[in-house]
Amino acid sequence: MTIEEIEAACDASQPLDLSRHEMEVPELTLRAMFYPSGFPTEVRTNSAEILSHFHDLWGSFESKFSTETIRVNMHLVESDSTECPPAPVFRTMEHTMVYVADADNYGVLHFGRNQSQSVVSRAALRHKLYLRTFFLGLTAWAHIRMRYMTPVHAGCVALDGRGVLLCGDSGAGKSTLSYACARAGWTYVTDDGSYLLNHGTDRTVIGACHKVRFRPSAVTLFPEIDGLGVAPYLAGKPSIEMLTASMPNLVCAPSAQVEFIVFLNRRGAGSPELVPYRRDVARYFMWQALHASPDSFAGQYQVLERLLTLPILELRYTDLDWAVERLRTLVREGH
């Protein structure tokens, strides 16, 4: 305020509230508890709309773990822009991660304090997929991933309580085969990001069972996803996102006990078959997905070594229905 403005307020006996500096983000007046994948998380925000988005994202999860509560603080700042903000740039410094999209969309994750602090603009709020991909989900999942889980670049489905990890590069067909299995009566856990619990010895995988992401070309295989719309994904690749709740016939579960590791090969060389796969290649493939604080890496390596004692196979196929049935035989007959 200018001196003239202050003088006018004083002349009018108008009290001024100068308790918050103009550089401070809005005060957080709303709060709620959620349990993403079972981990306690408290969200504080100044926006009922943001709280509603968190409820859509995590509201279906129940409490499973008595870990330290993750604190998520998300401030909404006003913006006249209607354009989607750019993708953030991420940097990790020891026990801190910083991510910045622009002056009104940024955040800091303090892993040592188990706390996330982020600012999002009204413009980001207008773009639901952007908000959820880059800000909402990251706020708790980064902490869970760093402290309690080991990531594996794989989908996961289960049949008769026996889980199968579906591994492969981006575009290998993990989402397509995961969803095809789910349509055929399997339990769907995740199509891409699988996470192993660091404690225990039972090789439990946790995943985002509430959604599936497809390449646009998957419309030819699954007509039901036509019309959902194409939106940018993390790496800038176009994708179609489907919420599994919209498909009531799908059986979904947030976790599964893994008993097989299968690498996908759709390159079409030779006859379709399921054959043993190289353990050393599987190990390096999984190592490259690790991202943790320096004191957590040793534990994650141990988790992966325990996982790699399972049967490791390569599924060579071109026909999706054949692949689903071959996996069914593997699970029920063990070969």
C-alpha positions as CSV (number, residue, x, y, z in Angstrom):
1,M,0.0,0.0,0.0
2,T,1.1,3.5,-0.6
3,I,1.4,6.1,2.2
4,E,-1.7,7.9,0.6
5,E,-3.7,4.7,0.8
6,I,-2.7,4.1,4.4
7,E,-3.6,7.7,5.3
8,A,-7.0,7.3,3.7
9,A,-7.6,4.1,5.7
10,C,-6.6,5.8,8.9
11,D,-8.8,8.8,8.2
12,A,-11.7,6.4,7.7
13,S,-10.8,4.5,10.9
14,Q,-10.5,1.4,8.7
15,P,-8.3,-1.3,10.3
16,L,-5.6,-2.7,8.1
17,D,-4.5,-6.4,8.2
18,L,-0.8,-6.4,7.4
19,S,-0.2,-9.8,9.1
20,R,0.7,-11.5,5.8
21,H,3.3,-10.2,3.4
22,E,2.2,-9.7,-0.3
23,M,4.8,-12.4,-1.3
24,E,3.1,-15.0,0.9
25,V,0.9,-17.6,-0.8
26,P,-2.7,-17.9,0.4
27,E,-3.4,-19.3,3.9
28,L,-4.5,-22.9,4.0
29,T,-7.9,-23.2,5.7
30,L,-9.2,-26.6,4.5
31,R,-7.8,-30.0,5.4
32,A,-8.7,-33.7,4.9
33,M,-7.1,-37.1,5.5
34,F,-6.5,-39.6,2.6
35,Y,-4.7,-42.9,2.2
36,P,-3.1,-43.2,-1.2
37,S,-2.3,-46.9,-1.6
38,G,-2.9,-47.2,2.2
39,F,-0.4,-44.6,3.4
40,P,-1.7,-41.8,5.7
41,T,-1.6,-38.4,4.0
42,E,-3.0,-35.1,5.3
43,V,-3.9,-32.5,2.6
44,R,-4.2,-28.8,3.5
45,T,-5.3,-26.3,0.9
46,N,-7.2,-23.1,0.4
47,S,-9.4,-24.5,-2.4
48,A,-12.4,-26.8,-2.1
49,E,-12.0,-27.7,-5.7
50,I,-8.5,-28.9,-5.1
51,L,-9.7,-30.9,-2.2
52,S,-12.3,-32.5,-4.4
53,H,-9.7,-33.5,-7.0
54,F,-7.7,-35.2,-4.2
55,H,-10.8,-37.0,-3.2
56,D,-11.4,-38.2,-6.8
57,L,-7.7,-39.4,-6.9
58,W,-7.4,-41.0,-3.4
59,G,-10.8,-41.2,-1.9
60,S,-11.3,-44.9,-2.7
61,F,-8.2,-46.0,-0.8
62,E,-8.4,-47.3,2.8
63,S,-5.8,-47.1,5.6
64,K,-3.4,-50.0,5.5
65,F,-0.1,-48.8,6.9
66,S,0.8,-47.0,10.2
67,T,3.6,-45.0,8.7
68,E,4.4,-41.3,9.5
69,T,1.8,-39.1,8.0
70,I,2.7,-37.4,4.8
71,R,1.9,-33.6,4.9
72,V,0.7,-32.2,1.6
73,N,0.2,-28.4,1.4
74,M,-1.2,-27.1,-1.9
75,H,-1.9,-23.4,-2.4
76,L,-4.1,-22.1,-5.2
77,V,-3.3,-18.7,-6.6
78,E,-5.5,-16.8,-8.9
79,S,-4.7,-16.5,-12.6
80,D,-6.5,-15.0,-15.6
81,S,-4.8,-17.4,-18.0
82,T,-6.8,-20.2,-19.7
83,E,-3.8,-21.9,-21.3
84,C,-2.3,-25.1,-19.8
85,P,1.0,-24.3,-18.0
86,P,4.1,-26.0,-19.4
87,A,5.5,-29.3,-18.0
88,P,7.6,-28.8,-14.9
89,V,11.3,-29.2,-14.8
90,F,12.4,-31.5,-11.9
91,R,15.7,-31.4,-9.9
92,T,16.7,-33.5,-7.0
93,M,19.2,-32.3,-4.3
94,E,19.9,-34.9,-1.7
95,H,16.7,-35.1,0.4
96,T,14.8,-32.4,-1.6
97,M,13.1,-32.3,-4.9
98,V,12.2,-29.0,-6.6
99,Y,9.9,-28.8,-9.7
100,V,9.0,-25.6,-11.5
101,A,6.6,-25.1,-14.4
102,D,6.4,-21.3,-14.2
103,A,6.0,-18.5,-11.7
104,D,2.6,-19.7,-10.5
105,N,3.1,-23.4,-10.7
106,Y,5.9,-25.0,-8.7
107,G,6.6,-27.2,-5.7
108,V,9.2,-28.5,-3.2
109,L,9.2,-32.0,-1.7
110,H,11.1,-32.3,1.6
111,F,11.7,-36.0,1.9
112,G,13.4,-35.7,5.3
113,R,10.4,-33.8,6.7
114,N,7.8,-36.0,4.9
115,Q,6.2,-32.9,3.5
116,S,5.2,-31.5,0.1
117,Q,4.6,-27.8,-0.5
118,S,3.3,-26.7,-3.9
119,V,1.6,-23.7,-5.6
120,V,-0.8,-24.1,-8.5
121,S,-2.6,-21.5,-10.5
122,R,-6.2,-21.3,-11.5
123,A,-5.0,-22.0,-15.1
124,A,-3.7,-25.4,-14.0
125,L,-7.0,-26.1,-12.2
126,R,-8.7,-25.7,-15.6
127,H,-6.7,-28.6,-17.0
128,K,-7.5,-31.7,-14.9
129,L,-5.1,-34.2,-16.4
130,Y,-2.2,-31.7,-16.2
131,L,-3.0,-31.0,-12.6
132,R,-3.3,-34.6,-11.6
133,T,-0.2,-35.8,-13.5
134,F,2.3,-33.2,-12.5
135,F,1.0,-32.0,-9.1
136,L,-1.7,-33.9,-7.3
137,G,-0.3,-37.4,-7.6
138,L,3.3,-36.4,-7.1
139,T,2.7,-34.8,-3.8
140,A,2.4,-38.0,-1.9
141,W,3.6,-40.6,-4.3
142,A,7.1,-39.2,-4.4
143,H,7.4,-39.7,-0.6
144,I,5.9,-43.1,-0.7
145,R,8.2,-44.1,-3.5
146,M,11.3,-42.7,-1.8
147,R,10.7,-44.1,1.6
148,Y,8.5,-47.2,1.5
149,M,8.6,-48.7,-2.0
150,T,10.8,-49.8,-4.8
151,P,9.6,-48.9,-8.3
152,V,9.5,-51.3,-11.2
153,H,8.6,-50.2,-14.8
154,A,6.0,-52.8,-15.3
155,G,2.2,-53.5,-15.4
156,C,0.7,-56.0,-13.0
157,V,-2.3,-58.3,-13.2
158,A,-3.4,-61.3,-11.1
159,L,-5.3,-64.5,-11.6
160,D,-6.5,-66.8,-8.8
161,G,-4.4,-64.6,-6.4
162,R,-1.2,-65.1,-8.3
163,G,0.3,-61.9,-9.8
164,V,2.3,-61.4,-13.0
165,L,4.6,-58.5,-13.6
166,L,4.5,-57.3,-17.3
167,C,7.8,-55.6,-18.1
168,G,9.0,-53.8,-21.1
169,D,10.1,-50.5,-22.6
170,S,7.7,-47.7,-23.2
171,G,5.4,-48.8,-26.1
172,A,6.0,-52.5,-25.5
173,G,2.3,-53.2,-24.8
174,K,2.1,-53.3,-21.0
175,S,-1.1,-51.2,-20.9
176,T,-2.7,-53.1,-23.7
177,L,-2.0,-56.5,-22.3
178,S,-2.9,-55.5,-18.8
179,Y,-6.3,-54.2,-19.8
180,A,-6.9,-57.2,-22.2
181,C,-6.3,-59.5,-19.2
182,A,-8.7,-57.5,-17.1
183,R,-11.3,-57.7,-19.7
184,A,-10.8,-61.5,-19.7
185,G,-11.5,-61.8,-16.0
186,W,-8.2,-61.1,-14.4
187,T,-7.7,-58.7,-11.5
188,Y,-6.2,-55.4,-12.7
189,V,-3.6,-53.8,-10.5
190,T,-1.7,-51.4,-12.7
191,D,-0.7,-50.9,-16.4
192,D,2.7,-49.3,-16.0
193,G,4.0,-48.2,-12.6
194,S,4.4,-51.1,-10.1
195,Y,5.8,-50.6,-6.6
196,L,7.2,-53.3,-4.3
197,L,6.8,-52.8,-0.6
198,N,10.2,-52.5,1.0
199,H,9.3,-54.3,4.2
200,G,8.4,-57.9,4.4
201,T,9.4,-60.8,2.1
202,D,6.2,-61.6,0.2
203,R,6.9,-59.6,-3.0
204,T,3.7,-57.5,-2.7
205,V,3.2,-55.1,-5.6
206,I,1.1,-51.9,-5.3
207,G,-0.3,-50.0,-8.3
208,A,-2.7,-47.4,-9.5
209,C,-5.7,-49.6,-10.1
210,H,-8.0,-46.7,-10.6
211,K,-6.8,-45.8,-14.1
212,V,-5.4,-47.2,-17.4
213,R,-3.5,-45.2,-20.0
214,F,-3.4,-46.2,-23.6
215,R,-1.8,-45.1,-26.8
216,P,-4.4,-43.6,-29.2
217,S,-3.9,-46.6,-31.5
218,A,-5.5,-48.8,-28.8
219,V,-8.9,-47.6,-29.9
220,T,-8.8,-50.2,-32.7
221,L,-8.5,-52.9,-30.1
222,F,-10.8,-51.5,-27.4
223,P,-13.7,-49.5,-28.9
224,E,-15.0,-48.6,-25.5
225,I,-12.2,-46.1,-25.0
226,D,-13.1,-44.2,-28.2
227,G,-14.3,-40.7,-27.4
228,L,-12.4,-40.3,-24.1
229,G,-10.1,-37.8,-25.7
230,V,-6.3,-37.6,-26.2
231,A,-4.2,-35.7,-23.7
232,P,-0.4,-35.2,-23.2
233,Y,1.3,-37.6,-20.8
234,L,4.5,-37.2,-18.7
235,A,7.0,-37.7,-21.4
236,G,5.0,-35.7,-23.9
237,K,3.5,-38.8,-25.6
238,P,-0.3,-38.6,-26.4
239,S,-2.4,-40.9,-24.3
240,I,-6.0,-41.8,-23.6
241,E,-6.8,-42.2,-19.9
242,M,-9.6,-44.3,-18.7
243,L,-10.9,-44.5,-15.1
244,T,-11.5,-48.1,-14.2
245,A,-14.6,-47.1,-12.1
246,S,-16.3,-46.3,-15.5
247,M,-16.0,-50.1,-16.3
248,P,-18.1,-51.9,-13.7
249,N,-17.2,-55.3,-15.0
250,L,-13.5,-54.9,-14.3
251,V,-12.1,-56.5,-11.2
252,C,-9.5,-54.2,-9.7
253,A,-7.2,-54.4,-6.6
254,P,-4.6,-52.0,-5.3
255,S,-2.1,-54.8,-4.7
256,A,-1.1,-58.3,-5.7
257,Q,1.4,-61.0,-4.7
258,V,3.7,-61.5,-7.6
259,E,4.9,-64.9,-8.7
260,F,6.1,-64.4,-12.3
261,I,8.0,-61.8,-14.2
262,V,7.3,-61.6,-17.9
263,F,9.1,-59.4,-20.5
264,L,6.9,-58.5,-23.5
265,N,8.2,-58.9,-27.1
266,R,5.8,-57.9,-29.9
267,R,8.5,-57.6,-32.5
268,G,7.0,-60.6,-34.4
269,A,10.2,-62.6,-34.8
270,G,9.4,-66.3,-35.1
271,S,6.5,-68.3,-33.6
272,P,4.6,-67.0,-30.6
273,E,6.1,-68.6,-27.4
274,L,6.9,-68.1,-23.8
275,V,10.6,-68.8,-23.1
276,P,13.1,-68.2,-20.2
277,Y,14.6,-64.7,-20.2
278,R,18.0,-63.4,-19.1
279,R,18.3,-62.5,-15.4
280,D,21.2,-60.1,-15.9
281,V,19.2,-58.0,-18.5
282,A,16.1,-58.0,-16.2
283,R,18.3,-56.8,-13.3
284,Y,19.7,-53.8,-15.2
285,F,16.3,-53.0,-16.7
286,M,14.9,-52.7,-13.1
287,W,17.9,-50.9,-11.7
288,Q,17.5,-48.0,-14.1
289,A,14.0,-47.2,-12.6
290,L,15.4,-46.7,-9.1
291,H,15.3,-43.1,-7.8
292,A,15.8,-42.7,-4.0
293,S,17.8,-40.9,-1.4
294,P,21.4,-42.1,-1.0
295,D,20.5,-44.1,2.2
296,S,17.6,-45.9,0.5
297,F,19.3,-47.4,-2.5
298,A,20.8,-50.4,-0.7
299,G,17.4,-51.4,0.5
300,Q,15.9,-51.1,-2.9
301,Y,18.6,-53.2,-4.4
302,Q,17.8,-55.9,-1.9
303,V,14.1,-55.8,-2.7
304,L,14.9,-56.2,-6.4
305,E,17.2,-59.1,-5.8
306,R,14.4,-60.9,-3.9
307,L,12.1,-60.2,-6.8
308,L,14.6,-61.6,-9.3
309,T,14.5,-65.0,-7.7
310,L,11.1,-65.5,-9.3
311,P,10.8,-67.2,-12.8
312,I,11.7,-64.6,-15.5
313,L,10.2,-65.2,-18.9
314,E,9.8,-63.6,-22.3
315,L,6.4,-63.6,-24.0
316,R,6.8,-63.4,-27.8
317,Y,3.5,-62.7,-29.5
318,T,1.6,-60.7,-32.0
319,D,-2.0,-61.8,-31.2
320,L,-3.4,-60.3,-28.0
321,D,-5.9,-63.0,-27.3
322,W,-3.2,-65.7,-27.6
323,A,-1.0,-63.7,-25.2
324,V,-3.8,-63.6,-22.6
325,E,-4.4,-67.3,-22.8
326,R,-0.7,-68.2,-22.7
327,L,-0.4,-66.1,-19.5
328,R,-3.5,-67.9,-18.1
329,T,-1.7,-71.3,-18.7
330,L,1.4,-70.0,-17.0
331,V,-0.4,-69.0,-13.9
332,R,-2.6,-72.1,-13.6
333,E,-0.1,-74.7,-14.7
334,G,3.2,-73.0,-13.8
335,H,4.8,-73.3,-17.2
